[in-house]
Amino acid sequence: MRNENADNERKKHHRGRRQKKKGNIIANVILVIALIVFCVSGFQLFKIGKGYLDGRSEYDKVRKLAVTDDKNKNDKDKNKNHSEDGDDTFSVDFQKLLEINPDTIAWIRFPDEPSQINYPVVQGTDNSKYLKKTFSSNENTLGAIFLNVDNQKDFSDKNSVIYGHRMRDGSMFRHLQDYDTREFWKNNPYFYIYTVDGRILKYHIYSAGQVVDTSESYQTTFETDEEYQEFLNMTQSTSLYNTGVEVTTADTIITLSTCTSASDNHRFVVRGVKEEETKQ
């Protein structure tokens, strides 16, 4: 009887050791998997962070190379155009931009807020070229600010559509969504387009809101004034607030479009009507 009890104790002891060993193996496997997940996640975060940093650094260099924002600047040669906002003089050297990228067609700038939107505008052979390619043709999630491929590059269409990404670091078109309140619009109602041929186009924002990617907001040509008027009525009725800015069929507009956090199918659009055009 004593021997039988001893055998049972030994069996229990061995069984306990096996279970403990098995438990240690499982724990080690879980630990290894967790470390792998942690390393992969860390690497992905590093890549995202580096992508943001590289992209922003690139656009900073482009601005330093081609843009002058100096109230004492008086040089107005044929490769530059200027506008004055208060005491500031803003100029773009398009010759330098074209040397970097022959797809350059313009520069977009918000003089007040969101002042982060201060970029060259390109137009590719399709609307996918610059989704993940920067102005300097580097692969980067920031992409570039680009004009819809079906639009005329001189912004003569009734509705010209400009696209830009909504980046988490606040770059590109991320701050278009600041126009979700009337108070922000009231303090920042204008943006400017500078063209390669020396024109300065001033746009008065008259509508802002969320749409789906299949919205009529992206229609660029219209057969009749009546059709265009219906389109303008739609852009005003879908705005988050009434700006009181008048828009007629004699006007041309620009639609600025970016993604939203709502879903992959939603976009936030800011629409401006051309209020003034000057030539330098």
C-alpha positions as CSV (number, residue, x, y, z in Angstrom):
1,M,0.0,0.0,0.0
2,R,2.9,2.3,0.9
3,N,4.6,1.5,-2.5
4,E,1.3,2.3,-4.3
5,N,1.0,5.6,-2.6
6,A,4.6,6.5,-3.4
7,D,4.0,5.6,-7.1
8,N,1.0,7.8,-7.2
9,E,3.0,10.7,-5.6
10,R,5.7,10.3,-8.2
11,K,3.2,10.2,-11.0
12,K,1.6,13.4,-9.7
13,H,5.0,15.0,-9.4
14,H,6.0,14.1,-12.9
15,R,2.6,15.2,-14.2
16,G,3.0,18.5,-12.4
17,R,6.4,19.0,-13.9
18,R,5.2,18.3,-17.4
19,Q,2.3,20.7,-17.0
20,K,4.6,23.4,-15.6
21,K,7.0,22.8,-18.5
22,K,4.1,23.0,-21.0
23,G,2.8,26.2,-19.3
24,N,6.3,27.7,-19.5
25,I,6.5,26.9,-23.2
26,I,3.1,28.5,-23.9
27,A,4.1,31.6,-21.9
28,N,7.3,31.9,-23.8
29,V,5.5,31.5,-27.2
30,I,3.0,34.2,-26.1
31,L,5.9,36.4,-25.0
32,V,7.8,36.0,-28.4
33,I,4.6,36.7,-30.3
34,A,4.0,39.8,-28.2
35,L,7.6,41.0,-28.8
36,I,7.2,40.4,-32.5
37,V,3.9,42.4,-32.6
38,F,5.5,45.2,-30.6
39,C,8.5,45.4,-32.9
40,V,6.4,45.3,-36.0
41,S,4.1,48.0,-34.6
42,G,7.0,50.1,-33.5
43,F,8.6,49.8,-36.9
44,Q,5.4,50.8,-38.6
45,L,5.0,53.8,-36.3
46,F,8.6,54.7,-37.1
47,K,7.9,54.5,-40.8
48,I,4.8,56.7,-40.5
49,G,6.7,59.2,-38.4
50,K,9.6,59.3,-40.7
51,G,7.3,59.6,-43.7
52,Y,5.7,62.7,-42.2
53,L,9.0,64.2,-41.3
54,D,10.5,63.6,-44.7
55,G,7.5,65.0,-46.5
56,R,7.2,68.1,-44.4
57,S,11.0,68.7,-44.7
58,E,10.7,68.4,-48.5
59,Y,7.9,70.9,-48.8
60,D,9.8,73.3,-46.4
61,K,12.7,73.2,-48.8
62,V,10.5,73.8,-51.8
63,R,9.0,76.9,-50.1
64,K,12.5,78.2,-49.2
65,L,13.7,77.7,-52.7
66,A,10.8,79.2,-54.6
67,V,8.7,81.5,-52.3
68,T,9.5,84.9,-51.0
69,D,7.2,86.4,-48.3
70,D,8.9,89.7,-47.6
71,K,7.2,93.0,-47.2
72,N,10.3,94.8,-48.4
73,K,10.5,92.8,-51.6
74,N,10.0,94.9,-54.7
75,D,11.6,92.7,-57.4
76,K,8.9,91.6,-59.8
77,D,10.5,89.8,-62.7
78,K,8.7,87.7,-65.3
79,N,9.3,84.5,-63.4
80,K,7.5,85.7,-60.3
81,N,4.1,87.0,-59.3
82,H,3.2,88.8,-56.2
83,S,0.3,89.7,-54.0
84,E,0.0,92.0,-51.1
85,D,-1.9,91.1,-48.0
86,G,-1.6,94.1,-45.6
87,D,2.1,94.9,-45.4
88,D,3.3,91.5,-46.7
89,T,4.5,90.8,-50.3
90,F,4.3,87.2,-51.4
91,S,6.1,85.9,-54.5
92,V,6.5,82.6,-56.3
93,D,9.5,81.7,-58.6
94,F,7.8,79.3,-60.9
95,Q,10.9,78.9,-63.0
96,K,12.5,77.1,-60.1
97,L,9.4,75.0,-59.5
98,L,9.2,74.0,-63.1
99,E,12.8,72.8,-63.0
100,I,11.9,70.5,-60.2
101,N,8.6,69.3,-61.6
102,P,7.2,70.2,-65.1
103,D,3.7,69.3,-63.9
104,T,3.7,72.5,-61.8
105,I,0.6,74.6,-62.7
106,A,0.1,76.9,-59.7
107,W,0.6,77.7,-56.0
108,I,-2.2,77.7,-53.4
109,R,-2.0,79.8,-50.3
110,F,-4.2,80.8,-47.3
111,P,-3.0,84.2,-46.2
112,D,-4.3,83.9,-42.6
113,E,-5.4,80.5,-41.2
114,P,-5.0,77.8,-42.1
115,S,-1.6,79.2,-43.0
116,Q,-0.3,75.6,-43.2
117,I,-1.9,75.3,-46.6
118,N,0.9,76.9,-48.6
119,Y,1.9,74.5,-51.4
120,P,2.7,74.1,-55.1
121,V,-0.1,72.6,-57.2
122,V,0.5,70.0,-59.9
123,Q,-1.6,68.3,-62.5
124,G,-0.8,64.7,-63.5
125,T,-1.9,62.5,-66.4
126,D,-4.4,60.9,-64.0
127,N,-5.8,61.5,-60.5
128,S,-3.7,58.7,-59.0
129,K,-0.2,59.9,-59.9
130,Y,0.2,62.2,-56.9
131,L,-1.7,60.3,-54.3
132,K,1.6,58.9,-52.9
133,K,4.1,60.9,-54.8
134,T,5.3,64.3,-53.5
135,F,6.0,67.4,-55.6
136,S,9.6,66.3,-56.0
137,S,8.4,62.9,-57.2
138,N,9.4,61.0,-53.9
139,E,7.3,58.2,-52.7
140,N,5.5,59.4,-49.6
141,T,2.0,59.2,-48.1
142,L,1.8,63.0,-48.1
143,G,1.5,63.0,-51.8
144,A,1.0,66.4,-53.5
145,I,-1.7,69.0,-53.9
146,F,-3.1,68.4,-57.4
147,L,-5.7,69.7,-59.8
148,N,-8.3,67.2,-61.2
149,V,-7.0,65.8,-64.5
150,D,-10.1,66.8,-66.4
151,N,-9.8,70.5,-65.5
152,Q,-8.1,73.2,-67.5
153,K,-4.8,74.2,-65.9
154,D,-5.7,77.9,-66.2
155,F,-8.7,77.5,-63.8
156,S,-11.1,78.6,-66.5
157,D,-13.6,75.8,-65.9
158,K,-16.8,76.6,-64.1
159,N,-15.7,74.3,-61.3
160,S,-12.0,73.4,-60.8
161,V,-11.3,70.7,-58.3
162,I,-8.1,70.5,-56.2
163,Y,-7.3,67.5,-54.1
164,G,-5.1,67.0,-51.1
165,H,-4.6,64.5,-48.3
166,R,-5.8,64.9,-44.8
167,M,-2.6,64.1,-42.9
168,R,-2.6,63.4,-39.1
169,D,0.4,65.7,-38.6
170,G,-1.6,68.7,-39.8
171,S,0.0,69.0,-43.2
172,M,-1.5,69.1,-46.7
173,F,-5.3,69.7,-46.6
174,R,-5.8,68.5,-43.0
175,H,-6.9,71.9,-41.8
176,L,-9.6,72.4,-44.4
177,Q,-11.9,70.8,-41.8
178,D,-11.3,73.9,-39.6
179,Y,-14.0,75.4,-41.8
180,D,-16.7,73.3,-40.2
181,T,-17.6,76.3,-38.1
182,R,-18.9,79.6,-39.3
183,E,-16.7,81.5,-36.8
184,F,-13.6,80.1,-38.4
185,W,-14.8,81.0,-41.9
186,K,-15.7,84.5,-40.7
187,N,-12.1,85.1,-39.7
188,N,-10.5,83.4,-42.7
189,P,-12.8,83.8,-45.7
190,Y,-10.2,83.9,-48.5
191,F,-7.5,81.8,-50.3
192,Y,-5.3,82.6,-53.3
193,I,-4.1,80.8,-56.4
194,Y,-0.9,82.0,-58.1
195,T,-0.5,80.8,-61.7
196,V,2.5,80.1,-63.8
197,D,1.5,82.8,-66.3
198,G,1.6,85.5,-63.6
199,R,-2.0,85.8,-62.5
200,I,-3.2,86.1,-58.9
201,L,-6.7,84.7,-58.3
202,K,-8.5,85.6,-55.1
203,Y,-11.3,83.3,-54.0
204,H,-14.0,84.0,-51.5
205,I,-15.1,80.9,-49.6
206,Y,-18.9,80.6,-49.9
207,S,-19.6,77.0,-48.9
208,A,-18.0,74.2,-46.7
209,G,-19.3,70.8,-45.7
210,Q,-19.1,67.0,-45.9
211,V,-20.1,65.1,-49.1
212,V,-19.7,61.6,-50.4
213,D,-17.0,60.8,-53.0
214,T,-19.7,60.3,-55.7
215,S,-21.2,63.7,-55.0
216,E,-22.1,66.1,-57.8
217,S,-19.6,68.4,-56.1
218,Y,-17.0,67.0,-58.5
219,Q,-18.8,67.9,-61.7
220,T,-16.6,70.3,-63.7
221,T,-18.5,71.1,-66.9
222,F,-22.1,72.2,-67.5
223,E,-24.1,72.2,-70.7
224,T,-26.3,75.2,-69.8
225,D,-26.5,78.0,-67.3
226,E,-29.5,76.4,-65.8
227,E,-27.5,73.2,-65.1
228,Y,-24.8,75.3,-63.5
229,Q,-27.3,77.2,-61.4
230,E,-28.7,73.9,-60.1
231,F,-25.1,72.9,-59.2
232,L,-24.5,76.2,-57.4
233,N,-27.7,75.8,-55.5
234,M,-26.6,72.4,-54.4
235,T,-23.2,73.6,-53.2
236,Q,-25.0,76.3,-51.1
237,S,-27.7,74.0,-49.7
238,T,-25.2,71.4,-48.6
239,S,-23.0,73.9,-46.8
240,L,-22.8,73.7,-43.0
241,Y,-23.7,77.3,-42.7
242,N,-24.9,80.3,-44.8
243,T,-22.0,82.6,-45.7
244,G,-24.1,85.1,-47.5
245,V,-21.5,85.2,-50.3
246,E,-23.2,85.7,-53.7
247,V,-22.4,83.3,-56.5
248,T,-23.9,83.5,-60.0
249,T,-23.6,81.6,-63.3
250,A,-21.1,84.2,-64.5
251,D,-18.7,83.1,-61.8
252,T,-16.1,80.4,-61.7
253,I,-15.4,78.4,-58.5
254,I,-12.8,76.1,-57.0
255,T,-13.6,73.1,-54.9
256,L,-10.9,72.0,-52.4
257,S,-11.4,68.4,-51.4
258,T,-9.9,66.1,-48.8
259,C,-10.8,62.9,-46.9
260,T,-12.5,62.8,-43.5
261,S,-12.5,60.6,-40.5
262,A,-16.1,59.6,-41.1
263,S,-15.4,56.9,-43.7
264,D,-13.4,56.2,-46.8
265,N,-16.4,57.3,-48.9
266,H,-16.7,60.8,-47.3
267,R,-15.0,64.0,-48.2
268,F,-14.8,67.5,-46.8
269,V,-15.0,70.2,-49.3
270,V,-14.4,74.0,-49.2
271,R,-15.7,76.0,-52.1
272,G,-14.5,79.4,-53.2
273,V,-15.8,81.8,-55.8
274,K,-13.3,83.9,-57.8
275,E,-13.7,87.4,-56.6
276,E,-10.7,89.1,-58.1
277,E,-8.0,88.5,-60.7
278,T,-4.9,90.5,-61.1
279,K,-1.9,90.3,-63.4
280,Q,1.7,91.2,-62.5
